[in-house]
């Protein structure tokens, strides 16, 4: 089983991570790539489950560690513990995702896109990043880096670049 292509999107709050990921998912869908997203909820509180009064809430309250409900159209899985990034990647691999987009998890190192708004934390994020595929920003920046950079306004350019990167990696993994 080939591992999925992984692309990480990092940036500080309101830097455009979710916006980039949703646009990239739509682009990858046109190429028929099944894409999974893993988002880091870095706020430290519990996630809200929308199953108040449902059977899955009753199962969880009775002590079930994991619950799932599945239908002909979708499935929902919940656990009463945090999964590690490696565990989620393993699950997505078993589910045969072609690509995993990771939103956040700044301390983990996967090939990444680094996002900047108003030059907030640029040096800090770049110094913490080992494998930068591209940078996207809204202001003039120093052009002496080795990785490609785009302005937010160049949406077609950065979407083309990122989707081409993922498609190329996907083909290499499939051996075609």
ChimeraX attribute file (.defattr): number of C-alpha atoms within 10 A of each C-alpha:
attribute: neighborCount
match mode: 1-to-1
recipient: residues
	/A:1	8
	/A:2	13
	/A:3	18
	/A:4	25
	/A:5	22
	/A:6	21
	/A:7	23
	/A:8	26
	/A:9	27
	/A:10	24
	/A:11	23
	/A:12	17
	/A:13	11
	/A:14	11
	/A:15	20
	/A:16	18
	/A:17	22
	/A:18	15
	/A:19	10
	/A:20	19
	/A:21	19
	/A:22	13
	/A:23	12
	/A:24	18
	/A:25	21
	/A:26	13
	/A:27	16
	/A:28	21
	/A:29	11
	/A:30	8
	/A:31	11
	/A:32	10
	/A:33	17
	/A:34	15
	/A:35	20
	/A:36	21
	/A:37	20
	/A:38	16
	/A:39	16
	/A:40	12
	/A:41	12
	/A:42	8
	/A:43	7
	/A:44	6
	/A:45	7
	/A:46	10
	/A:47	8
	/A:48	7
	/A:49	9
	/A:50	9
	/A:51	10
	/A:52	10
	/A:53	8
	/A:54	9
	/A:55	12
	/A:56	21
	/A:57	16
	/A:58	13
	/A:59	14
	/A:60	15
	/A:61	10
	/A:62	9
	/A:63	10
	/A:64	14
	/A:65	12
	/A:66	13
	/A:67	15
	/A:68	11
	/A:69	11
	/A:70	9
	/A:71	7
	/A:72	5
	/A:73	5
	/A:74	7
	/A:75	9
	/A:76	10
	/A:77	10
	/A:78	14
	/A:79	12
	/A:80	12
	/A:81	9
	/A:82	9
	/A:83	10
	/A:84	9
	/A:85	15
	/A:86	9
	/A:87	11
	/A:88	16
	/A:89	21
	/A:90	14
	/A:91	12
	/A:92	20
	/A:93	19
	/A:94	13
	/A:95	11
	/A:96	16
	/A:97	19
	/A:98	24
	/A:99	24
	/A:100	23
	/A:101	21
	/A:102	24
	/A:103	22
	/A:104	21
	/A:105	18
	/A:106	19
	/A:107	10
	/A:108	13
	/A:109	14
	/A:110	18
	/A:111	18
	/A:112	24
	/A:113	24
	/A:114	24
	/A:115	29
	/A:116	24
	/A:117	18
	/A:118	11
	/A:119	14
	/A:120	15
	/A:121	14
	/A:122	18
	/A:123	9
	/A:124	9
	/A:125	17
	/A:126	14
	/A:127	9
	/A:128	12
	/A:129	18
	/A:130	12
	/A:131	14
	/A:132	19
	/A:133	20
	/A:134	19
	/A:135	23
	/A:136	23
	/A:137	22
	/A:138	16
	/A:139	13
	/A:140	9
	/A:141	12
	/A:142	6
	/A:143	9
	/A:144	6
	/A:145	9
	/A:146	9
	/A:147	12
	/A:148	14
	/A:149	19
	/A:150	17
	/A:151	17
	/A:152	19
	/A:153	11
	/A:154	12
	/A:155	14
	/A:156	10
	/A:157	13
	/A:158	21
	/A:159	18
	/A:160	12
	/A:161	16
	/A:162	19
	/A:163	16
	/A:164	13
	/A:165	14
	/A:166	20
	/A:167	18
	/A:168	13
	/A:169	17
	/A:170	20
	/A:171	11
	/A:172	11
	/A:173	15
	/A:174	12
	/A:175	8
	/A:176	7
